[in-house]
Amino acid sequence: MSTPGHLASGLWRHPRNRTSQYIDIEYWTDLARILEAGKFHGLFIADVLGHYGVYRGAGNIDAALPGAAQFPNTDPFLPITAMAAVTKKLSFGVTASTTYENPFLLARRFATLDHLTKGRIAWNVVTSHLESAATNVGLETQVPHDERYKMADEYLIATYKLWEGAWRDDAVIKDDKQYTVPGRVRYVNPGKYFKTAGPLTTEPSIQRTPFIFQAGASSSGKAFATKHAECMFLIGMDPKTVRKTVEDVRKQAVEQGRNPNTIKTIARINIIVDDTDEKAHDKYQEYLSYADLEGSLTLFGGWTGTDLSTINDDEDLKFTGPGAIQSMVSSCSATVPGTENVKWRKARVARELAIGGPHPKAIGSPYHYQVGLPELRARGVFWDDYSASTTRENYQGDGRGPRLRDDHPGSKYRWRAD
């Protein structure tokens, strides 16, 4: 995230941490080079459009400030071209809201980035839930949850029409007589929420539609994601929970008329390594010494709408806390050895969230078959190099090119040359 404190409030103070340099372009170009050297699929940038004003009272800004708990933050789009200029295969996922962004302007921005990155751009589709985000863009309050997803569905269709249907595949020919052939560019039909007429002013890019990420967890969110997403972020603290979610996603994808294999899934994990297990755990404790626990509770308040400042410091949240915290505590108790009978006070919850958020942790020594050979490559489960040059090809890995797959709803808007 383009912030000093994404999922580790306060860690910006650590002497080896560079996140406070997020406003310097060299921070981003150095990071991009490192990730491409490691053959990472992509760099994904999260985003929010307001502050997490729940903890210590609605609208409270101050609790987020010392630890930089996702505040301040900057526009995630702007570093992309600089990173693309120093890499060849690394992809870039950018978060943008269907609730507060104009679909024509966003489609134009993504099409431009798809050109400039040579097809290495993805869109993380979000509907924006913060009350402060709504007031920042001039609304009295948030759009209701389910209506946000209805809007998002129409929004995606509007952008598909702009990317896939406004320009015929053979519209741009660049011969000695003409750049674009008349009659091969057209208007698109407006909808209920979004009345963009088109055509998109940007000529067709390599992928046309950027690769689509989504992280819907509610029933309406999952329905939206299994219709539109090409890759889903999954929430879960243990493999059994994640597997159940994946099975549900696959089932819903089939019901949506999708090929379930075209929806990739990503589970989150926080990895801390050192030469030995003891050194790795010492490193984790060192990180915790820099953590801002007020910032952790601020983030939790923003994620769940729950203000833990109203709860007694000595209360055992495993049994008496709100539903969201009980769910997290139960997951942590099941996956963190030695915590089964621990009393889960507020401070303990804050520490569990402090480094990496509510995700499972792997803390220990790296294991190699031989010196210098990464374990995943040794097992043959990770590539030695990128399989292609565009985001969609690298993530799908099916050799079917950079365009939307035929099962995707956006593909039906494609204006083919024939």
N, C-alpha and C positions, 0 to 999 in steps of 0.2 A: 504494500500500500504506500502511496506517496505521502508519508507521514513519519515522524520520528518514532511513534509508538503504536505499531499495528496491533500485535497480539502479545506484547511484552512491555507494558507501561513502566517507564522508569529506566529501562535497559539502555536507553539512548546515552546514559551517563557512563556506561562501561567503556574503559579505555580502548578496547578493540572494536567497538561498535561504530559503524559509520552512518547509522540511520539519520543522525542530525544533519548530515550533508545532503539530505534528499532534495534540497533546493539547488544543488550544484549539478550540472549536466554530467560532469565526470563520474559522479556517483553511479549514475544510470549506465553510462557507457562501459565503465569497469565491470559492473554487475553483468551486463549482457555478454561481454567477452568471456567471463568466468563460466557462465551457464552454458554457452555454446561449446566451450572447450570440454565441458563435462557431458555434452550430448543431451542436455535437458530438452524435452519437447518444447517447453515454452516458459515465458515469464508472464505471470498473471497478476494484474494490478486491481486490487479491490478499491472501493470508493464509497463514501457517504457524503451527503450534501448538507449536513448539519452536525450539531454536537449531540452527545448522548445525555440529554438533560432529564434523567429519571432519578438517579442516585442522589440522595440528600435533598429531595424535593423537585417537583416538576419545573423544568426550565433552568436548573442549576448548571452553570458553566464551570464554576471554580474547581470542582472535584477532578475534572479531566486535565487541568492545566499543568500541574507540577510534573506528572508522569507522561504528558503528551499522549493521552489515551485517545488515539485517532483524531487528535485535534492539537495543533493545526494540521491541515492537509491541503494538497494542491491538485490541480486538474491532471488526471492520469493519462490523458491523450498526448500531452505535449512532449514528453520525453521519447515517444515511440520512434520518430524518424531518426533521431540521433542514435538510438540503439540499433536501428535497422542499418544505419550507415556503417557500423563497425562489425556487423555479423552477416552471415549468408543464409543460415538455415533456421535459426532460433525463431520461434513464434511469439507473438505478443497478444495476450488477452486483455481487453479493456472493459471495465464495468461502466455501464450507462443505463439510465433509468427510463423506462417507458412511461412513467407517470409525469415526469417533469421536463423531458426533452421533446423538442419538436421533431416528428419523424422525418420530414424532408431534410432538415439541417443535419440530423444525425446520420441519415443514409448517405448524404454527401460527404460527411466527414470520414465515415468508414470506407466509402469507395475510394476516396483520396488516399487514405492510409493503405488500402489494399494495393493500389498502384505503387506507392512509394516504397512499400516493403516487399513488393513482388509476390504478393499472395500470402503473406505471413501474419495475417491479422485475424483476431477472434473477438467476439462480443459476448460478454457476460451480461445477460439480460436480467435486470432487477426491476422491481416495482416500487422500491423506496418506502420505508416504513416509519422513519423518524418524524415526529411532530415538528421538530425544528426545521427539517428539510421542507416541509409543507409551507411553513410560515416564511422561510427564506425565499421561496419562489412566488410569494404573494397570495397564498391560499389562507383561509381562516383556520382550517384544520386539515387533517389527513383525508384522503379519499378512502372510503371503506375498503377493507381487505379484498373481498370477493369482487367488488367492482374494479379494483386495480387490475385484477387478472383478466376481467372481461376487456378492459381497455388495452391491456398488454397483448391479448390475442389479436385484436383489430390492428394494433400498432405493428405487430410483426407482419401481418398480411399487407399492410400499407408499404412497409419497407421491401417486402418480397416483390411487390408490383413495381416499385421503383428500380430495384436492382436487377430483377429477372425479366420484367415484362415491358419496360418503357423503351428499351433499345433492342432491336432484333440482333441476334448473334452475329450477323454479317453486316451490321449497319455501318461500322467504321471500316473503310477500305484503304484510305490514304494512297490513292493512285495519282496519276499525273493530272487528273481532272477534278477530283473531289475528295474531301476528307471523310464526310459522312453522306450516305445515299439518302436523298429525300424519300419520305414514305416509310422509312425504317426506324423512325422515332415517333412515339405517340404519347398521348395523355394516359393517365390511369384513373380509375374510378374512385371517388372519395367514399368514406364510410360514415358511421354515426359519430364517433368521437374525433376522428382525424380526417380533415377534408383537404388533404394535399392532392393537387391535380396532376402534378408532374408535368412533363417528364423530368427525370433526374438530370441535372445539368452536367453531371460527371459521366464521361463515356464508360462503357463496361470495363470492369477490372478483371483480374485473373480469376478470382473466386466468385465474382459477382456478390453473392451473399457471404459475409464473413462467417467463419466457423462459429456455431452457436453454443455457448455455455449457459447452464442454468442450475439453480440450487433449490428448487421448490420443495418444501417439506410438508406443507399443509395439503389437504385433499385437493383444493383448487390449484395449489402450486404444482403438485405432482401431475395433475391432468394437463396443465399448461406445459410442463417440462417434457412429458412423454410425447406430446404433440410436436413441439418445436425444437427441443434440445438435441444436439449431437454429442454433447458430453455433459454429464451431471455430477455436481459435487454432492457427496453423501455425508450425512452427519451420523456418527456412531462411535462409541468408545470401545467396542469389542467386535471381533470378526463375525460372531453369530448375528448381532444386530445389523451389521452392514450387509451380510449375505441375505437376510430377510428383506431388507430394503431393495437390494439388487433384484431379487426374484419378483418383488412387487412391481418394480420399474419395468422389467421385461414383460410381465403379464399385461400391464397397462399399455405398453408400447404396441403390443399385438392388437389390443382392443382399439387402438388409435389407427390401425392400418399400417404401422411401422414395422420394419425389420428390426427386431430387438438387438441384433448385432451391430446396427449402425448407431446405437446410443452407447457411448463409452462412459464408464463410471470411474470417479476418482474419490478415494477415501483419504482422509487427512491423518497425518501422524507427525509428531514432533520428535526429531532425532537429535540426540546429544552424544557425541562420541569422543573418546580419547584413547591413549595407548592401552590403558587397562580399565577394567570396570570401576575400580576405586577412583582413578583420576577423572573418569566421566561423571561419577556421582559428585565428586568434589567440584567439578566445573558447574554442575547444575546448582549446587548450593551457593557457589560464587555468583551465578546469575541471579539467584533469588535475593542475594544481599543487596542488589541494585533495584529490585522490583518496587514499584509504587502500588501498594495494595489498594489504596483508594481508587487508583486508576483501574485496577482489575474489577472492582465492584461497580465502577462507573460503566465499564463495558458490559458487564453482566446486566445492569439495569437497562441499557440500550437494547441488548439482544432480547430480553424477556419482558420488559416493562415492569420488572419487580424492583422495588427500592429496598435493599437490605439494610439501609440505615434505620429503618423502623423496627428492626428485629434485635432483641437482646443479644449482647456480645457472647453470653455464655449458653445460649440456647442450642440444643442439638438439632441441627437443620435436617438431619437424616430422617427424623420422625415428625417434626413439627413445622418445617419450613414450607414455603409455597411449592406448588407442583413442579415448576421448572427446576428449582434447586434440588428437590428430592430426586428427580430423574437423573440429574447430573451426579449427585452424590452416590446414588445406587450404582451408576455406571463406573464411577471411580473406584468404589469399594470392591467391585467385581474384577477390576483389571489392575489395580495397584496393590501389590503384595504387602501384607501387614496393616492394611487399613480397614479390614473387615469389622473390627471392634473399636475403631477409633471414634471418639466423639467429634462430630463435624460441626465445630463452631464456625462463626462467620470468618474469622481470621484464617482458618484452615481452608475454607472454600476459596478465599481470595488468593492464597498461595498456590492452590491447584490450578487456578486460572492464570496466574501471573506470567508464566513462561509458555507461550504457545496457545493459550486459550483452552476451551473445553474439548481437547483432543487427546487421544492416547499418546503416551510417551514411550520412546525406546531410548534408554540411557545405558551405555556400556561401551565395551571395546569393539572396534571393527574386526571382523573375522575375514582372513584372506586364505585362499588355498596356497598362494605363494606371494612373496613380497611384491607390492605394486599392482596386483591384479584385483580389481574390484569384485566383490562377491557376486553381485547380480550378473555381471558379464561372465564370471566363471561358471555360473549355473546355466548360462545360456538363456536367461529370461529377459535380458536387456540388450538392445542393439549395440553394435560397435560404431555405427555411424548412422546419420539420418537417412531415411529411405527415400526422401523426396525433398522438394524445395518449398512447398506450400503447407500451410497449417492443416488443411483438410486431409491432404494426402498423408502427412506424417502421423496424424492422430487416428485416421481410419485404417491406414495400412493395408488397403485392399487393392491398390493399383488401379483405381477407377477415376483418377484425375482430380482436379481441384474444384469441380462444381458440385452443387447439392446432389445427393443421391436420389434416385427416382422415388423412394418411399417417403421422402420428406415433403411436407405440405407446400413448401416454397417452390418446389420443382415444377408444379403444375402451372405456375405463372410464367415460366420460361418461354420467350418468343424465339423459337428456333428458326434457323435460316431456311428450312424447308417448309 
